[in-house]
Amino acid sequence: MKNKKVVSGILAASLLATIPMPTVFAEQSKWINVNVYEEQDGSKFNSENYDFMKFSQIGTKLNEIEKQSNRVKVEVTGQSSKGQPLYVVTIADPTTQGKFGKIQSLRKQMFKNPQKAQDWVANNPDFKVPVMINGSIHGTEFVGSDALMQLIERFATENDDVTRNILENNILIFNVVQNPDGRIDATRFNGEGIDLNRDFITQSQPETQQMVELLTEWNPMVFLDTHGYVKNYAPNLQGLIEPCTPPHNPNYEYDLYSKWALGSALAMESQIMANQGEYSGNLYKSMKGSYIPLRDDEAGWDDYPPIFTPMYAMYHGAYGHTLEAPTNDWDGVRFTYDAIMGALQFTTQNKQEMIKDQIEIFKRGINFDHPFHKDGHFPKAYILPVNENDPTVTNKAVNHLLKNDIEVVQSSKSFTVDGKVYSKGTYIVKMDQAKAGLANTMLWDGEDISEDTPAMYDISAWSLPELWGFEAIQINQDVTVTSTKVNQINEQGSVSGKGPFVVPNSSVKAVHLVNTLLQQGVSVKRDSKGNFYVDAQANQISAAVKNSGLQIGSGSIPSNAVKVEDMKVAILKDGGMGKAQSHAGTKLALKRLGFQVTEVTPVEVAENGLASFDVFVYSGTESLISTNLSTANKEFGFQQADQLATFKNNVNQFLDQGGKYIAIGAGASRASLTLGLTDNKINTAGSNSNGIVNVNYEESSLTAGYNQEDIGFVYRPVWYTNLENDTVYANLKNDEDFFVAGHWRNRTNAQGQAIIVKENNKDVTLIGLEVGFRDHTDYLFRLLSNTIFDK
């Protein structure tokens, strides 16, 4: 009773003041208006289309609903990559338990005193829990946002018993259309060509960043992500409702999630089946239920990588579910609507125990008590040393952790751990914190799960330290050092000395600085080790250096340094082949390196050639140069059969005139063989294979900045044999343990094989590593710039 009074008093005191809306809602964004004449009526990749609500109509409709109801708040919380508004609608009944039902104060206790929060929950059932529902992260999956609009109108205006009961117990947060660009263009991806539902470890896109802000602000108890279209995964089981098949990411507290996830899925299925008579299509009339992977399958629909929205949300304590409607029509809208209603009723019935278990996740983190994990899985801390001359990579990592609600401290003096001395200013991530699972999934090296499952849905390794290029040293003892909490790092570079100035080939920011100076007309040379030398006055380059975050000093220019030029780069554009823009990650990598990049379609190369460019990059599917494309893919490739020959001639003419050709990955390598640009044998592994690999890099200007023994990343791996006319610059390590983390079975034949090669008689380089993968593999980006600048 004493504890109860103390906790209740703390919460009551804080609730005397007006609870503000979350800070993410504080500022209204400006956005561009949709050109309604350019909005698509449907997608060629869908077998059916219907009269879905156009994005240009959604804002007006939301404003109408808001005016009708005191339960509703409509906000614009950000912009898409093309500048479209991201609408968030919050619905709560202000007449019951206060508008936000004490959740804001309870949230604070979750992360500071989780036991007190659990005690309070046990004794105070009159609170509301936040439930977040995400609409149509894939633009062609229209039914999700349409279902959300129907639900918003219901909960804003209706007063039936079910509606009132849900509103008495929940705060509903609707992210109405997470991908406006895709909905307008009828594409899966956003305006930058990125699949947003693969971006939640990288968080490269504004839409993803907006969702991260929402999740860290609200920490919803339940997260529902609407998708389509899945049918006939099992006889008469239509659609799909997670939870997933194994393997489950070992950084979850999965026992707490699974305690409720299957029950929620069954409630969704039950609600759908209860309304079966309301569906018009035969598919729905004959269904016996929904496909629930954990119940109905053994492998192939896992929740392992943190790249998917609901899986990422689970690290913030949410019970995350992907909901896949069977069809792209009004029945699909109904299916999604019913599934969400089933989840909301289940949550309402079980909120008290469910939020207690959500808080238990945070309590385990704070207490460093993970009862279902092996000892040593979670280290006591990660130490992140800083490169004084180029702190940009570590700074990016620390800011990323902070944005994800992970606590970071910085040492106020030097200290020693395991016999190693770390300097003042070193960053430390202590693992006795609420969201330890998210911290560990971002900072650990990963694991080889090749034998754990026959199939994976997507990537199986993503280590930020290895693929972004910073040190994160696992420490298995308490780290005691005077430190200060880090809130944000604001980078500022500086120039010292009289020049010439040395820019090390050390990071993405360093190469970006070089390209910025080249585009300003500054003279730059490059030595055989890849470092750059700037012959200019300090005041001429100081503004660019300040923006870069690097500390630049003077040095002498080696005799072997060669002048580099501002390079004009073309990348072959995949407009959406197979519902994906396969070149998008590499395009963004090139831009982040500071290159001026132009997307050119296969038809444009065939018709106009490449004379205005210095470099031509092919990164993506070989189908881009196919002459036999489906109706859906036809617009992205050749329009006439003879264009392949013209394309081939123009590429060869470009090479004959001194152009540089770079192929990235398996698809581009196979296309290069078709184009006659290589006679190598292109060996590939299955589409289910991907991960982090050990690589032996030869010492050369093309591999400058990498150690002889270093890492790489492969996705649908490719390696090269029959190399009589090539120079080999990198091989997969010739060791049976060359595979570090991920999923790749039957990989023996790739061991020790060439992974980067260059033709000896023409400037053609094949790179088997995924050096720009989804804008994530920062550490490998410089293989692109090295190849571009290499003479």
N, C-alpha and C positions, 0 to 999 in steps of 0.2 A: 504493500500500500504506500509505503514511503517513497519508493522509486516512482510509482505511478504518479504521485502528486508532483514530484520534482519535474518529471518529463512533461506532464500536462501543463505545468506552470510555464515551462520554457516555451512550449508551443503556443500557449494562449497569449503570452506576452508579445510574442512576435506577430501574432495575428491581429493585435489591436490596431496596428498600422494597416493602411491600404496596401494590398499586394499588387505590385506593378506587373504589367505584362513582361514576358521574358525580354532580355536586352536585345535579342536578335530581331525583335519587332520594333525597336526604338526608332529606326530611321526608315522612311519611305524611299524606295528606289525609283529612279526614272527609267523609263523603258521606251522602246520604239513601238509604233503601231503596226499591227499585222496588215499586210496587203492581202485583203480577202480574195482578190482575184488569183493569187498564187497558192492559196490553200488547196491541198489535194483532197479529192473526194474518197480516196481509198488507196490501198497499197497493192502493187502487183504481186507482192510476196504472200498475200492472203488469198486463200481459195474462195472466200466470200467477203463482201463488204456490205455495209449498211449505212444509214443516214445518221452517223454519229455527230455529236455536238462539236462544231468547229471551235478551235481555240479562240478565235476572235469573238465568239459569243459568250465565252465563259465568264470573263470579267463583268460584263453587263448583268448577267444572270446572278452572279454572286452579290453584286451591289443591290439588286432587287430583293434578294432573300434577306440580306442584312437589314434593310429598312423595315422588313416585316416582323423582326424578332429581336427581343432583348437578350437572347441566348448567344447570338452570333457575333464574332469579330472576324472581319476579313482583312488580311494584311498582305502586302507585297514584301517578301523577305529577301529578295535578291533578283538577279537576272540570269537568263540562260546565256550560253556562249554567243548567241546572236542578239542578245539584248531584250528578249521577251520576258515579261513579268512571271515570277514564281509566286503563285497564290497559296497562302496558308489560311485555312479557316479553322478557328477554334470555337467549339460549341460546348457550353456548360450551362446548366440551369441555375441562375443566380438566386433563386428562391429557396434552394435546398443546400444547406451546409456552406453557404457562401459560394461565390462564383467558381473558385478554384479548390474548394473542398479541403483546405489545409495542406494540400500536396506540396506547395512551395516550401513551407516550414518543415514538413516531414522529409523532404529531399535533403535539406541541410543536415538533418540528424542522421540520415542514411550514411553519409560520408564522414561524419565526425564521431558519432556515437551510435553505431548500428544496433547495439543491444538495446539501448534506450528507445530507439525507433521501433524495434520489434515489440518491446513491452507496450509502447503506446498503441500500436496497431491492435494488439491483443485486447486492449481495454477500451478502445474508442472506435467502434465500427462505422461511425458517421463521417467518413471521409470519401473523397473521390480519387480514383486512380487515372492517370493519363494513358490513353490508348491512341497510338499514332497509326494512320492509314495512308499509304502512299499510292498515288495514282499514276499509272502508265509511265513507268520509267523507260519503257521501250515504246517509241512513238507509234509503231504500227499496231500496238496492242490496245486499241482504242477503248475497249469495254471497261477497263478499270476506272478511268476518269468519269465515264458516263455513269457508272454505278455510284461513284463518290458524289456526283452532283445530285443524284436521286436521294442518297442518304443524307446529304447536307440539308436538302429541302425538307425531308421528313423530320429530322431532329431539330430543325429551326422552327417548324410550324405545327407539328402534330402533337396531340395530347392523349393518345391511347395509353393503356396501362404499360405495355412493353416499352414504348418510347420514354414514358416518364420514369420507369424503373431504371432504365439504362442511364438516363441523364442524372438521376439522383446519385448514381454510384460512379460515374465516369466523366472524365474530361476528354472530349473527342478532338483530336488534332488531325485535320485533313491536309496533306500536301497534295493539292488538287491535281496538278499536272507537273510531274517532275521533269518532263522532257518536252517543253513547248516546241522547240525546234523540230523534233521528230514528229510530233503530232501535225504540225503545219505542213511539213514536207512529206509526210507518210513514209518516214524512214525509222529504222530501229534506233539509230544513234543520234547524238546531238549535232549541233552545227559544226563542231570540230571533227566529227567522224568517230567520236569515242562512244563505246557502249558503256553507259553510265553504270550499269549493273555489273561492271568489272573494274570499277574505279575506286572502290572503297578502301583499298590499302594505299593507293597512290594519291587519291583525292586531287587530281590535276584539274578538274573541271569546276566551274562556278556552281553548277547544279549539285554536284556531290558535296562541295564545301558548304552549301546551304543546308543540306540534309545533316551533315556532321554538326553544324551549329544547332539545329533543331534537337538532335538527339542528345547532345551534351547539355542543352538547356533544360529539356523536359525529362530526360531519362524515362521514357514511357515504359509502362509495365508490359504492354503488349505492342507488337509491331506487325502490321499486315501489309504485304507488298503485292499489288495486283498485276497480273500478267495474263498471257494467252499465247499460243493456243495449243492445248495438249488434249489428245483424245486417244482412246483405244490402247493405252499402255497395258491394260489388262482387260479381259473380256467383260464388257458392260460396266467398266469402271471409267467414268468420264471426268475430264479435268484432272487437276492435281492439287493436293493440299499437303504441305509439309507438316510434320517433321520428316527428316531425311534418312537415307540409308547410311551405314558406315562407309568410310571412316569419318569420325567426328573429330574436329580439331581438339588436340589435347589441352589447349589453353582455356577451353570452356570449363565451367563447373557443370558438366553435362547432366549429372544426376539431378540437379535442381531444375534444369530446363525440361528434361524428359519426364519428370514427375507430372507436369501439366500439359506438355505440348501435344501428346497423343490425345488426351481427353478433349482438348480444344479442337483438334482436327476432327474428331468424331462428332463433336457438337456442330461443327460447320457442315459436315456431311449430312447429319440428321436434319438440319434445317433445309438443306437443298432437297432432300428426298421428301420432306413433309410438304413441299410445294411442287412436287413433280407434276401435278395436274395442271399447273399454270404455264408449263413450257409448251411450245408449239412444235419443235422439231422432233423427228423420230429418234434421233440420237439420245435425246433427253428422256423421251417417253419410255425407252427400253432400258435405261441405265439402272443398275443395281446399287450404285453408290459411286464414290469418287476414289481415284487412285491416291492412296496415302503411302508414300515410299517406305516409311519405316515399318508399316504393317504389311505391305503387299509385295515387297521386293527385297533383294539382298545387297545390291550394289548398283552404282551408276547414277544416283541422284544424291550426292553427298553434300554435307554442309562444312567441308573441310577448310577451304580458303576464305579469308575475311574480305573477299572482293565483292560479295553480293550484299545488297542492302540489309535484308533481315539477318544475315549472319553477322555482319558488322554490328547491327543493333544489339545482338545478343551479348556483346562485350560491354554494353552499357546496362546490362541487366534485363533486357527485354526478352519476352518469349516471342521469338521471331518466326514468321510463317510466310512462305511464298504461296500465293494462290494463283493457279493457272486455269483460266476458263477454257472450256472445250472449243468454242466457236466464236468467230468474229461477227456477231449479230446480236439482236436484242435478247435472245436466249442466253448468250454469253454474259450480257449485262446482268440479267436476272440471276444467273449462277453466282456471279461475283457478289451481288447485293445480298443474296441469301447466305452465302458463306460468311460474309462480314457480320451479318445479323446473328448468325449462330455463334460466332466468336465473341461478340459483345454480350450475349446472354450468358455464355459460359463464364466470361470474365466477371460479370456482375454477380453471379452465384458464388464465385470462388475468390473474390478479390482479396479477402483478408488473409487467407493462407498463401495465395500467390504472391502478394507483395511481401509477406514475411520471408518467403524463399528468395525473392529478388534481393531483399536486404541482406540475406544470408550470403549471397555472392560477395557483396562488398565487405561484410564482416570477415569472411575468410581471407580476403585480400589484406585487410588492415591487420588482422591477427597472424598473418603468414601461416594460415592453417588450411591446407588443401587435402582433406582426408582421402580423396579418391585419386590422388596423383602420387607417382613414385617420388621418393625422397630425391632431391636434387633436380627435379624437373624445373622448378622455379628457383633461380639463384637468389641470393640475398640482395644483390644489387647488380646493376650494370654501370661500368665506368666508361665515360665518353671523353677521351682526351681531345685536345684542340690543337690543330696545326696553326701556329701563330701567324705565319705568312699567308696561309689560305684557310681561314676558318669556315669558309662558306658552306662546305658540305655538312660539317657538324652543326653549324648554325641552322641549316635547313631542317636537319633531323630533330633538333631540340624544339624548334618552333612547331614542327609537325606533331611532336608528342604533346606539347602544351595545348594545341588546338583540339587534341583528342582526349582532353581531360586527364592527362597523365602528369603526375607531379615530377618535377625535375628540380634539383638543387645544384648550386655551384660552390665549389670549395673556396673558402676565404684565405687559405694558405696551403702550402704544399703538404702532402701526406704520403704515407707508405702503406701499401697493401700487398701481401704475398711477396715481400721483398722488392717490390717495384715502386719507385718514387713517381708520384704524379704532381704536376705543378699546380700552383694557385690558378684558379679559374677553370679547373676540370669540372665537367658536368657529371652528376651522379643521379641515376634513377634507382631509388630504393624500392624494393619490391613488397614492402609491407604497406601497400596502399590499396584503396578501394578497387581500382580497375587494373589490378595486377595482371589479369588474363590478357587484356588488350596490350599492356606494356610488353608482356612476354611474346605475344604473337607478332609484334612489330620488330622486336629486337633479337629474337633467337635465330639460330642458324637454320632451323628446319630439320627435317628428318627424311630418310628414304623410306617411303611407304609402298614401294613397288610390289612387295609380296603380301601386303595387307589387304589388297582388293584387286579384282581383275580390271576395274574400270573406274575412271574419275570423270567428273562432269567438266572440270576446267583445271586451272593451274594447281600445282601441288607444292610449290615453293615460291617464296616472295621476299626473303630476308632483306630488310631495309639496310642493315650495315653492309652486307655483301653486295647488294645491287645498287645502293646509293654511294658506297665507297667511304664509309666512316667506320671508326673502331667502336665497338660496343663489347667491352671485356666483361665476361661473366665472373662475378665474385661470389664465393660460397661461404663467406663469413661476414659478420657485421662490419660495416664501414662507419667508423666514428671519426668525424672531422668537422670542424667549424664550417658551416655553410649557410648560404642564403637561398631562399626560394626564388626560382626564376619565373617571371611572368611573361616576358617576351624579349627576344633579342632583336635589336635594331642594328643592322649592319652598316658600317661606314668604312670604306677603304681609304688608304692614304698613300702618298708618294713621298719618298725620301731620296736625297741625293741629287746629283746634277745630270745623271744620264750617261750613256744610254740606259734604258730601264729594262729589267728582266721580268717577263711575265711567265711564270712556270706553267708547264703543261699539266696542271694539277687538278682541274675541275671543270665542270660545265661553265661556271661563272668566269673562269680564267679565259676559256676559249671565246666566250661571249664578249669579254672585254676586247680581245684581239680583233674580233670581227667589227665591233663598234668603232675601234680606232681606224681600221682599214677603210670602213665606209665614210669616215671623216677625212680621208686622204692622208692619214699618218703613215709613214714608212715603217714597215715591220719586216724583220727577218726571222727565220726559224732554223735551229741547228738540228743535228742528226738525232739528238735526244728529245726532240719535239718542243723544246723551250723556245720562247719568243723574245725578240729584242726590239725595243721601240726606240727609234732615233728621233727624239722630239724634246721640246722644252717641258719642264714639269707642269707649268701652268696650261700647256696645250692639252694635256691628258688628264689633269687632276679631276675634272668633273666626272669623266667616265670611270676613272679608278675609284672615286668616292662611291659611285653607284654600285660598283662591282663587289665591294666588301673585301677586296684583297689588299695586302700590305706590300707595296711595290718598291723595290730598291734599285740601286745602280749596279751595273756589271759591264764587263767588256764583251764585245761581240766576237764569238769564235770565227776563225777563218773559214770554217766549213758552213757557216750560216748562209742560207739562201733566201732571197727576198720572196715574200708571199704576197699574193694579190687578193683583192676582194672577189670571191668566187660566186658566180651566178649559178644557182642549183635548181634543177628541175627534178620533180619526183612524179613518177607515173601514178595518176590518180585512179584509185578504185572508188567509183561513185557509190558503191553499195552492193557489190557482187556477193551473192549468198547472204544477204542481210547484214553485211559487215563492211566497213572500210578498212581493208587490210593494210593500207599504207599509213593510216592516221597516226599511229604512235611514232613511227619514224619521222613523219613530217613535223610533229611537235618537237621531237628531239633535235632536229636540225634547226628549228626556229629558236629553241632554247640555247643552242650553241651560238646563235647570232647570225646564222646564214640567211641570206635573202632567198626564200624558197618559193617556187612557183609550181603549182599542180598543173600537169598536162595530161589530158586524156589520151588513150590510144589513138583515137581518130585525129586529134590535134597533132600528135607526133607524125602520123601517116601523112597528113595534109601539109603541115608547116615545117616539119623537121625540127632540129635542135640547135640551129646555128647561133641563136642568141644566148646559149648557155655554155658554161664551162664543165658542168658535171650533170650526169643523168643517173638518177637513183631509181632502181626497181626494187620495191619492197612490198611483197604481197603475192596474191594468188597468180598462178600461171594462166588461169582462165581469162585474165585480162587480154591475152593475145590469142584467145581461141576464136575460131571462125564458126563455131557451132554452139551458140548460146541459147539458153531458154528465153522465153518471152520476158520473164521478170528481169533477167540479167542483160538482155540485149542492149538496152540503152547505155550501158557502161562500157561496152566493148566496141569492136569493129562493126560498122554498119554494112560493109560490103566485103565480100570474100577476098578481093584483090588488095585490100588495105594492109593485110599482113605482110605481103611482099614489099609494099611501099614503106611500111614501118621499119622492116628489116633493113632495107636499103638506106633509109635516113639515119638509122642508128650507126650503121657501118660508115657512112659518110661523116658523121659526127666524130667517130673515133679516128678516121683517117685525117681529120683536120685538127687533131690534138685534144679532142674531148675525152672525158674520163667517165667510165661506166662502173657503177657499183650495184651489185645484186645482194640483197639481204634475205636470208632464210631459204627454206626449201622450195617454196613456190617460185620465187624469183630465180633461183638456181636452175630449176627445171626449165623455166622460160628461156634462160640464157643458152641452154643447150639447144632448144628449139630454134633460137635465133642464130645459131652457128657462132656464138661468141666464145664458146668453150668446147673442148672435146673431152672434158673430164667425165668420169662416171659419177652421176649424182645419186648417192645412196641416202635413203630416208627411212626413218622409223615411223611407227604408227601415230595417228592423230591424237592418241591418248597419252603420248609421252611428252614430258616437259620437266624442267628443273634446273638446278644449279650444278655446274660441272667444273672440275679442275681442268685448267688449260695450261699448256706450255707455250709461252710466247717467245718467238725468236727475237733477238735483239735487232731492232730496225727502227727507222723513222715511222714506219706504218704502225708499229706496236708500241711506240714511245709512251712512257708513263705507266707501263704495266710491268710487273715483275715477271721473271722467267717462269715461276710457278705462281699462277694467279687463278682467277675464276672467270666463268662465263655463264650465260643463260641460254637454254635451248627450248624451243617450243615446236613440236613436230620435227624432231632433230634431223639435221642433214650433215653429211660428211662427204669428202671427195677422195676418189682414187683415180688411177690412170693419169698421173700428173707429169708426164714427160715434158710438157711445154709450160710448166708452171713453176713459180717460186712459192714455197710454203712458208707462211708467216706464223701460223699457230696450229697446234695439234691438241686434240683431246689427250689428257695425260695417259701415258702408256702404263696403266696400272688398273687392276680390276676394281679398285675403289675410286675410279675417276669421277663417279657420280656422287655428288654431295648430298642433295636433297631433292625430293620430288617423286615422280612416278614414271619409271621407264623400265619396262621389262625387256628381256631379250636384247640387251645392249652390248653384248660381248664383241660383236663385229665392229662396233664404233671405237673401241678402245685403241688409243694411240693414233687415230686417223686424223687427216688434215681437216681443219675447220675454217681456216682463212687461207686463200690462195690467190695468186695473181698471175695472169697470163704473161708470158715473157715477150710476146711479139705484138701486144696491144695493151692499152691501159684499161684492162678489165679485171676487176677484183670481185671475188665471190666470198662473202662472209656468211658462214653457217650459223654464227651466234646471232641471237635476236637482240641487236644492239640498240634498238629503239622501242622495244616491246611495250606497247600501251603507255608510252611516256613514263615508264617505271624504271628502266634499267640505266639510271643516270651514270653509274660507274663505267658502263660500256659505251656511252655516247662518244667518247673521245676516239674510239676506233673509227667512227665516221669522220670526225674532223681530221684525224691523222691521215686517213685515206684521201680525203679531199685535198689537203695541203701537200701531200707527198709528191715529190717531183719524179 
